[in-house]
Every structure is written in structure tokens, then in C-alpha cells.
Amino acid sequence: MTPKKLVRYRRPLLVLFHLAAIPVGYYLAFALRFDFRVPEDAAALFVATVPWVVALRMACFAAFRLFQGWWRHVGMRDLIDLVLAVSASSLLLVMSLFFTRTLHGFPRSVVALDWLTAVFLFGGMRFAVRGLRENLRTLRGGARGKRALVVGAGEAAERLIREFQRDPSGKVFPLALLDDDPSKNGMRLHGVPVVGTTAELESVVARTHAELLVIAIPSATREEMRRLVERCMDTGAEFKIVPSLQELVDGRARLSQLRNVEIEDLLGREAVRLDLADVEAELAGRVVLVTGGAGSIGSELARQVARYGPRRLVLLDQAESPLYFIHLELERACPGLDVAPIIGSITDEARLEQLFAEHRPDFVLHAAAYKHVPLMEGNVGEAVRNNVFGTLRLAECAARHGVERFVLISTDKAVNPSSVMGATKRIAERIVLGWPTLRASRTDFRAVRFGNVLGSDGSVIPLFRRQLAAGQPLTVTHPEVTRYFMTIPEAVQLVLRAAALGEGAGRTCMLEMGEPVKVLHLAENLVRLSGLEPYRDVPIVFTGLRPGEKLFEELLSNSEETIPTPVEKVRIVCSPDPDADHLRRGIEALARASATGSRRDLLRAVRALVPECVPPLAERARAPGGERHTTSPDGAG
């Protein structure tokens, strides 16, 4: 009979095995009691009681589902069930002997010995099958699997090695472990020894000829991860990382799903994990509109909102294909969710009216904006039309239709802006927080401000990766240019948390971003993570600051300060209240300039609304002709 056919008859075979083994274990108890010379009267007791033992034990084994387990995967839970089943059957045996008056003259120690032999016999057989299978797999894996060193000897490493040894493909063969805890040196995890510390990584790799390094410390800080990655890169061996704790907790990954170290793992600060427990209460059963729903931030917002069970999720975007694909993704991930993909622009007032009248959103998460700094320098009219008047039309429509909450997604480039993009986003902030008709409405308007988002469509990392893939030099605008960076999940968490924050009405929320990061260091680390050496294998070229760019970004202006909130790492920005009359006159002047299409008039109107703007945007007011236009090669930063 083939192994596959045996598996089909696994349960009947298990029942037969137990039927045969129970009398053997029971007789062994008698043999041990009488030093393997069982007298005739004791043998007669065995013959008289063995049917009871078999019947009671089989019934208890069935009740505890011991015939349904896989011996190859037996664990502590199975052992506990076995002990409980044997204990229950032994107790029932004693009760049966007592009520039938057979207990008198029955060797009491046989009951205890029978309990021990049953546990050791059935437990030992189960663990023997598992051990034999894992040892055979380990031997096979050693012949064809990648020889791996596991960095870390904690709980994650223990589970990882177990999964490697159980993997029928045997793709990875764990050779040894490294851990900086000296008390673990010389210890073994599932037969794999701890051979040293991470400081000895290079020498251990040379000694063991390891082909793969696995960093199995999901709780490592960013600084610890950076040091480990540097040591791994020094060895020249391939290295991977286990998923983060958040990915494991969220169920987005399994421990054995190794991945490459990403630049996000080396940001230089701890990723912020916000408690979103009360977000579900806000969003469940509501209609949520996400503008820019097909973009990098908007699509991730849609994914996260979908988890909280909204009654309907409305996605508004001009980009047809990306909107189609995020709609398909959400339909697959959340089959019961009502998703409404709407093609349209926030500048189209009639389309907005139609959308709000039909879908009646309770929440608006406004992510739609033109965000690319150099492009907006050359397209001032479009930046104003979309970022300023699009936001104004959307906000007024939300107020007219009684939207409960409106969250504008802003940027640190709106602080003392040097670019058209930053200035138009600053005007958008002032509109949603200070436009007279909006302040008089029932809608709760608020804004969220954060730095550069790693992995977003316009960020520097995708550009670097495209340049690497094409074999081109990496372009950095300036060796000293620094930015505040956050990941897409962090940005989305902040938006959702700001939407649910009780103290956020009429205010701007921001995330504590830690220290800014040099873009040059990001470029160098990305090259190293690709297995190459910066400047030797991949040139890094400095192109000069592009139009509208700063060397350093800021999170607050001189007139602003922050106050803490009940949510750790989230603060509220206290800004002077906008002058409503000044804002209204400025928007009217901007509308007239927009109608003429004059770049000079548009820039003058933008600067009037944002008097705190800084060079190069502010310099244009002093240049001949009212503006100074500069060009530079394409770059990153």
C-alpha cells in the first residue's frame, strides 16, 4: 500500500494501533509491579480487567480526540490532552473496580504504573514519529537546502528553526545561531547550536561556509537593525529578515516568510505604532469618501478603512487604471464591502455635488493633491486650481451636505514654504481651518501634517530603485539635503487617528518625526542593500537643488507650537487663527489671477496669502519682472 493510501486510512489504523497497544501497556504495569514474574492470581486479575481498561481508555481517547491528531506535528497541547485522557480512564477504572468490588485484592500500584506506562508509551510513540520525520528532513535538507546562520536565539528563532525543519521542501538548512546574550553560548535550539555573538558574524560565516543569514529579531530597534545589516553586508553573504512584530500581529505575514531588508527598516528611528482601537467605532457602518483614492496614500487609506467595516467606501480619483485596480483589490480582500469607484476631479463642482448627493458621506479623507515640487514650479496655475480651489470646492460641498468630519492631508512643505506646492498646501490648510462658511458649518474640519512618505509614488526611494535597475547613477540634489521620512502605514495611521481624535477639531495634527535623515545616506544604504558598494559599483551624482526645493524641511513655523494629545507621538499644532477677511480677499485675488492665467499674477497672489514664504519662492518678488525662474537637472531629494 502506498503512503498516500495509508494516509486515507490513517484514523482506522490509529484505532487498531491503540487497541493493540493498550493491553501491552497494561500488562507491562503488572510486569513492573512483580519484577517481570507475574503470579497466577495477578495474571487472572489482568485477564479479568483488561477489557475494562481497553474500553475505558479507548472511550477517553476518542473523547479527547486523540485519533484526530497528526503525529508528525505533535506538540505540548497534544501531550496535555494525552495526559488528561489517560488520567480520566485510570480514574474511571478505579471507580469501576470499586463499584464491582474487584478493587479488594487488586494491586494498587498497578493503577499508578499503568498510568505511567500509558503516558510514556503513547506519548513516546507520537514524539518518536515526529522526531524521526524531522531528523530525516533535516538530513535531506542538509544535502540540498541553503546553509543558513540565524542571527538571534529567542522565541522567533526557535519558531523559525522549527518551521525550517518541518518544511517538506528543505529549502533552508539551519547550521547555527548567533546571539549577543553570553548565557546562551553553547546552548541548542532543536539541535542547532549557538556558536557565538553577532560581533563574530564574519568569522562564523567564513568557518561554516554559510550561504544565507537570517535576522530573526522582530523586536530589534532601527539602530540595532542598522548595525546588524552592516555586519551582514560585510560578510558578502545573502541576508534576509523575518517579518516585523506588527506584520506578525496583523496576520499580514508568517514567521517563515523571509523578506529582503528594506530601506524602511533603516530609517534611524522607531516606527510609530498608533492605537487605532477607537477608529473602528468612528468608521464602522459609516460612508467614507477618500479623495485621491487611487494614489499611494489614498489607496492605503482605502485598505485600512476597509478593515473597520464602513457601510460604503467611496474612492474618488481622476486616474482610471489605478482606480480600477484598487477597486478590484478591495473587492477580493473584502467581498462584503460596498466600494464605489468614482472617476472625477475635486475641481469639478457639479461632479462633487452629484457625488455628495448620491452617496452622502459621513467622513471625507482628502488626499487628492498635486505634490511634486519641481512640476508644480512649472505649472503654477494647475497647482492653484487643484490644491487651493479643489480643496475649497470639496470642503464647501462637504459643509453643505452635512459631512460629519473632514480631514485634509497636508505636508511639512507647507511650513515656511519655498515652493508653489508647499504654498498652495499652506493655503489649503488655512481654508479648511479658517474659511468663514466652513467654520460656521456643523462639519468638523481638521488637517494632518507629515513629512516625506517612503514608497509613495513621488518619493525618492522608487526613483533610486528605478535608477539602480537601469544601471544608472543615483541622483541626489545636494550632499547635505535632509528630510523627515515616514512610511505609508505610519502616514495612514496618523490620518485615521487624527480623524478619531477628540481634541482635533479645527486643528492640525502632526506625528513626532524624530530626527531628519540625509537623503545621501538613504542612497548609500539602498546601494549596499542591493549587494553593491556605493561610489565603486554605483556612482552617486549631485545635481543641485531643483526649483522650489529646500536643503532642510521644517515641521513648525516660528508662530506655531505644539501641545500633546492623549495619543503618544501625536501632537496638535497651535497656529494663529487665520484672518477671515484677509483670507477671503486673498482667495478672490487668487481667483482673478487664475482666470487670467498670468504666472506673475498667480505668484503674487500666492505670496500675499502666504507672507511667511521663504526663498526661492519669496525671492521672485524681488527679482526683475516680479519673479526669478531657475532650472536644474533632474535629481532626487
Disulfide bonds with the S-S distance in Angstrom:
none
